[in-house]
Amino acid sequence: MIKFDVVVIGGGPAGLSAALTLAKSGMEVAVVEKGEYAGSKNVMGGVLYTHPLLEIVDNAVERMVNEKAVERSVIEQNMFLLGNGSVLKVGHRNPEWKNTPNAFTVLRAKFDQWFAKIVEEAGVLIITKTKVEDFIWENGKIKGVITSRPEGEIYCKAVIIAEGVNPILTMKAGLRKEDIKPNMAAVAVKEVIDMPEDIINTAFNVDSKSGVTYEILGEWSEGMFGMGFLYTNKDSISIGCGVLIEELKHRNIKPYQLLDNLKNHPIISDIIGEYKNNVKEYLAHLIPEGGYYSIPQLYGDNVLVCGDAAMLVNSIHREGSNHAITSGRLAAETLVDAFNKGEISKKTLKSYVERLKESFILKDLEKYKDLMPTMEKNQHFIELYPSLFNRLATRFLTVDGTPKTDVEWQIIDSLRNERGLIGLGMDALKLWKGVR
Ligand SMILES: Cc1cc2nc3c(=O)[nH]c(=O)nc-3n(C[C@H](O)[C@H](O)[C@H](O)COP(=O)(O)OP(=O)(O)OC[C@H]3O[C@@H](n4cnc5c(N)ncnc54)[C@H](O)[C@@H]3O)c2cc1C
């Protein structure tokens, strides 16, 4: 009989982080990963924040850079509001982030493999090309997993579910009653476009170690609430977008049509230029965007759930992988305490929720719990404001001999005609309530 202290389902950031934390506490751990290798099926924009890795991997930054697990250190972040042919931008550049990286751009196939190697070095067995299909139950408690391999039962004292956004095993464990609904996840599509390193350096005004990010709202999404992105890798760029499944179904639009809109918008097309069609990879994946209200039961007897499987994504701040790594660590620390107490029951594992509440994860998700529903219910935030603000910026900055007071009145008139001053006030209030 194959037996481990803990089986972790899924070798993404959440599962690998949990496995590493457990192994460092001396536990016998197996990670079961259905992909050919860790990361082979995983998709992310992807901006990876360094803070959660610094807590679990010694010299994380040096190792990631030296072992080429990451692309570029993000030194500049921009928000683009696309209008009809124009853009309103907000950005921040801090070259100090080159010396003390806050975040790296990553390609998941590379990054996850690197992370898996660190986890294996700590003594974890990673079983790839193997799917967990069900649990072994005894007296109502999980005692192991049934895998896709012949005679593939693995027994264990506890299981951590880190299966990502499709909560099949979370449901089988009884931690989620029903599958995620179309308003709880976005379909995201992404292309990796080849672009020579020196061209990226010139186009984005960076050196080979530094990178730039753009989050992009507005005209590309045909009035649907969605986020586009463009990130610089070493010698490619990642460009993509995500929109709620519910909206796509309702409007009968395919996600790649939206990606085409984004790539063909004059502002974006100017940035990626002649390289637009140098598509090296095309990827699609779901992002859990249901936020606070969609979090399942996070623990049961002998079982915990973390990362995307627990719906722990802050889509407002494009933070998912850092929540995954941190929740994986917190789930593992909860288990280590429970093992030390000799009781791996609901009663002891409940403290996982307290740990998440004390961390930034549940604090942030609770803070933004009503923002996404507000944006979804108020389509004009996306249908009207990006184009309106672009037109107003164009008017404000066009010097044509009109006295400034008249320009200001023209702007006030436009706001009054297109949204109404009461509407504007209400929207400001809704936004404030959503982020306070
Ligand atoms: C387009 C896109 C852009 C994103 N951009 C960002 C970003 O810029 N920054 C950021 O922080 N986050 C981003 N995210 C979110 C981020 O990717 C996720 O939050 C993160 O990957 C979650 O990690 P995880 O380990 O929980 O799940 P995953 O990374 O999905 O890993 C789950 C793993 O479990 C395996 N698995 C699933 N079922 C089974 C099974 N039954 N048996 C065995 N193995 C199984 C899968 O193969 C996979 O390897 C983005 C997501 C998408 C889709």
The ligand as an SDF file (V2000), in Angstrom:
LIG
                    3D

 53 58  0  0  0  0  0  0  0  0999 V2000
   -5.1100   34.5950  -18.4030 C   0  0  0  0  0  0  0  0  0  0  0  0
   -4.7770   34.6290  -16.9580 C   0  0  0  0  0  0  0  0  0  0  0  0
   -4.0120   35.6650  -16.4540 C   0  0  0  0  0  0  0  0  0  0  0  0
   -3.6460   35.6950  -15.1160 C   0  0  0  0  0  0  0  0  0  0  0  0
   -2.8050   36.6690  -14.7030 N   0  0  0  0  0  0  0  0  0  0  0  0
   -2.3420   36.6490  -13.4470 C   0  0  0  0  0  0  0  0  0  0  0  0
   -1.3260   37.5570  -13.0580 C   0  0  0  0  0  0  0  0  0  0  0  0
   -0.8250   38.3500  -13.8570 O   0  0  0  0  0  0  0  0  0  0  0  0
   -0.9000   37.5090  -11.7760 N   0  0  0  0  0  0  0  0  0  0  0  0
   -1.3910   36.6020  -10.8750 C   0  0  0  0  0  0  0  0  0  0  0  0
   -0.9320   36.5860   -9.7200 O   0  0  0  0  0  0  0  0  0  0  0  0
   -2.3610   35.7380  -11.2220 N   0  0  0  0  0  0  0  0  0  0  0  0
   -2.8390   35.7160  -12.4840 C   0  0  0  0  0  0  0  0  0  0  0  0
   -3.7690   34.7960  -12.8780 N   0  0  0  0  0  0  0  0  0  0  0  0
   -4.3120   33.8740  -11.8620 C   0  0  0  0  0  0  0  0  0  0  0  0
   -3.3320   32.7420  -11.5440 C   0  0  0  0  0  0  0  0  0  0  0  0
   -2.9600   32.1040  -12.7210 O   0  0  0  0  0  0  0  0  0  0  0  0
   -3.9880   31.7500  -10.6020 C   0  0  0  0  0  0  0  0  0  0  0  0
   -4.5500   32.4130   -9.5020 O   0  0  0  0  0  0  0  0  0  0  0  0
   -2.9880   30.7140  -10.0950 C   0  0  0  0  0  0  0  0  0  0  0  0
   -2.4540   29.9900  -11.1500 O   0  0  0  0  0  0  0  0  0  0  0  0
   -3.6600   29.7480   -9.1210 C   0  0  0  0  0  0  0  0  0  0  0  0
   -2.7800   28.7360   -8.7650 O   0  0  0  0  0  0  0  0  0  0  0  0
   -3.3500   27.3230   -8.3210 P   0  0  0  0  0  0  0  0  0  0  0  0
   -2.1580   26.5070   -7.9520 O   0  0  0  0  0  0  0  0  0  0  0  0
   -4.4280   27.4830   -7.3350 O   0  0  0  0  0  0  0  0  0  0  0  0
   -4.0490   26.7270   -9.6280 O   0  0  0  0  0  0  0  0  0  0  0  0
   -3.4030   26.3130  -11.0300 P   0  0  0  0  0  0  0  0  0  0  0  0
   -2.2590   27.1510  -11.3590 O   0  0  0  0  0  0  0  0  0  0  0  0
   -4.5320   26.2590  -11.9920 O   0  0  0  0  0  0  0  0  0  0  0  0
   -2.8600   24.8540  -10.7750 O   0  0  0  0  0  0  0  0  0  0  0  0
   -3.7270   23.7580  -10.5740 C   0  0  0  0  0  0  0  0  0  0  0  0
   -2.9720   22.5050  -10.9310 C   0  0  0  0  0  0  0  0  0  0  0  0
   -3.7530   21.3660  -10.5960 O   0  0  0  0  0  0  0  0  0  0  0  0
   -3.6570   20.4090  -11.6340 C   0  0  0  0  0  0  0  0  0  0  0  0
   -4.8610   19.5630  -11.5200 N   0  0  0  0  0  0  0  0  0  0  0  0
   -6.1660   19.9550  -11.6690 C   0  0  0  0  0  0  0  0  0  0  0  0
   -6.9950   18.9260  -11.4370 N   0  0  0  0  0  0  0  0  0  0  0  0
   -6.2070   17.8660  -11.1490 C   0  0  0  0  0  0  0  0  0  0  0  0
   -6.4850   16.5030  -10.8320 C   0  0  0  0  0  0  0  0  0  0  0  0
   -7.7340   16.0410  -10.7480 N   0  0  0  0  0  0  0  0  0  0  0  0
   -5.4470   15.6690  -10.6080 N   0  0  0  0  0  0  0  0  0  0  0  0
   -4.1590   16.1180  -10.6880 C   0  0  0  0  0  0  0  0  0  0  0  0
   -3.8330   17.3950  -10.9890 N   0  0  0  0  0  0  0  0  0  0  0  0
   -4.8550   18.2590  -11.2010 C   0  0  0  0  0  0  0  0  0  0  0  0
   -3.5720   21.2490  -12.9040 C   0  0  0  0  0  0  0  0  0  0  0  0
   -3.0090   20.5330  -13.9740 O   0  0  0  0  0  0  0  0  0  0  0  0
   -2.6940   22.4060  -12.4350 C   0  0  0  0  0  0  0  0  0  0  0  0
   -1.3250   22.1320  -12.6120 O   0  0  0  0  0  0  0  0  0  0  0  0
   -4.1460   34.7180  -14.2210 C   0  0  0  0  0  0  0  0  0  0  0  0
   -4.9400   33.6830  -14.6970 C   0  0  0  0  0  0  0  0  0  0  0  0
   -5.2410   33.6180  -16.0560 C   0  0  0  0  0  0  0  0  0  0  0  0
   -6.0600   32.4690  -16.5600 C   0  0  0  0  0  0  0  0  0  0  0  0
  1  2  1  0
  2  3  1  0
  2 52  2  0
  3  4  2  0
  4  5  1  0
  4 50  1  0
  5  6  2  0
  6  7  1  0
  6 13  1  0
  7  8  2  0
  7  9  1  0
  9 10  1  0
 10 11  2  0
 10 12  1  0
 12 13  2  0
 13 14  1  0
 14 15  1  0
 14 50  1  0
 15 16  1  0
 16 17  1  0
 16 18  1  0
 18 19  1  0
 18 20  1  0
 20 21  1  0
 20 22  1  0
 22 23  1  0
 23 24  1  0
 24 25  2  0
 24 26  1  0
 24 27  1  0
 27 28  1  0
 28 29  2  0
 28 30  1  0
 28 31  1  0
 31 32  1  0
 32 33  1  0
 33 34  1  0
 33 48  1  0
 34 35  1  0
 35 36  1  0
 35 46  1  0
 36 37  1  0
 36 45  1  0
 37 38  2  0
 38 39  1  0
 39 40  1  0
 39 45  2  0
 40 41  1  0
 40 42  2  0
 42 43  1  0
 43 44  2  0
 44 45  1  0
 46 47  1  0
 46 48  1  0
 48 49  1  0
 50 51  2  0
 51 52  1  0
 52 53  1  0
M  END
$$$$
